[in-house]
């Protein structure tokens, strides 16, 4: 039986690549929609996908910002603390 991979086992590099892929796909969607050649139905599908990708990217950026804040600490000095993901 094949082993199931857990999202928790994703490496930081994989998460970064996922962010980059999502951002690239979002940029591509915007370019396609700006051309104005899509039907209304296709435009709505692309828009829905764009909203999903935007949320994914915002979540990744928020997580990265929280990690940076934890590393910097209140004193402005680099400190390490535990990080709780949403």
Phi, psi and omega per residue, in radians:
X1 nan 2.298 -3.118
X2 -1.174 2.549 3.118
X3 -1.350 2.456 3.071
X4 -1.550 2.372 3.096
X5 -1.653 2.439 -3.124
X6 -1.659 2.545 3.074
X7 -1.116 -0.467 -3.133
X8 -1.179 -0.361 -3.119
X9 -1.548 0.046 3.119
X10 -1.124 2.437 3.098
X11 -1.486 2.888 3.103
X12 -1.061 -0.635 -3.140
X13 -1.117 -0.738 3.119
X14 -1.110 -0.708 3.116
X15 -1.104 -0.716 3.128
X16 -1.115 -0.756 3.117
X17 -1.112 -0.683 3.111
X18 -1.090 -0.692 3.093
X19 -1.108 -0.803 -3.132
X20 -1.100 -0.739 3.116
X21 -1.103 -0.757 3.139
X22 -1.102 -0.745 3.140
X23 -1.141 -0.747 3.106
X24 -1.102 -0.738 3.118
X25 -1.126 -0.695 3.122
X26 -1.099 -0.770 3.107
X27 -1.072 -0.700 3.119
X28 -1.135 -0.720 3.100
X29 -1.073 -0.755 -3.139
X30 -1.079 -0.795 3.126
X31 -1.042 -0.775 -3.140
X32 -1.092 -0.776 -3.115
X33 -1.202 -0.590 3.136
X34 -1.162 -0.421 3.123
X35 -1.205 -0.438 3.066
X36 1.316 0.293 -3.105
X37 -1.624 -0.044 -3.080
X38 -1.512 2.625 3.028
X39 -1.239 2.941 3.122
X40 -1.049 -0.771 3.132
X41 -1.064 -0.813 3.137
X42 -1.144 -0.662 3.102
X43 -1.075 -0.740 3.124
X44 -1.145 -0.700 3.091
X45 -1.092 -0.771 3.127
X46 -1.129 -0.694 3.120
X47 -1.098 -0.778 3.107
X48 -1.037 -0.775 3.122
X49 -1.116 -0.687 3.111
X50 -1.080 -0.684 3.101
X51 -1.119 -0.758 3.099
X52 -1.028 -0.832 -3.117
X53 -1.137 -0.680 3.120
X54 -1.076 -0.776 3.127
X55 -1.109 -0.711 3.123
X56 -1.087 -0.794 -3.140
X57 -1.152 -0.738 3.124
X58 -1.085 -0.701 3.117
X59 -1.109 -0.769 3.125
X60 -1.115 -0.709 3.125
X61 -1.179 -0.684 3.117
X62 -1.109 -0.755 3.117
X63 -1.084 -0.757 3.125
X64 -1.115 -0.730 3.126
X65 -1.085 -0.726 3.113
X66 -1.099 -0.715 3.116
X67 -1.109 -0.725 3.117
X68 -1.100 -0.768 3.132
X69 -1.082 -0.687 3.102
X70 -1.129 -0.745 -3.121
X71 -1.155 -0.677 -3.114
X72 -1.308 -0.698 3.121
X73 1.323 3.003 -3.095
X74 -1.206 -0.558 -3.065
X75 -1.420 -0.103 -3.088
X76 1.506 -0.090 3.096
X77 -1.628 2.612 3.129
X78 -1.204 2.141 3.115
X79 -2.350 2.612 3.088
X80 -1.883 2.292 3.086
X81 -2.414 2.840 3.089
X82 -1.171 2.545 3.138
X83 -2.061 2.217 3.100
X84 -1.789 2.013 3.102
X85 -1.365 2.507 -3.114
X86 -0.811 nan nan
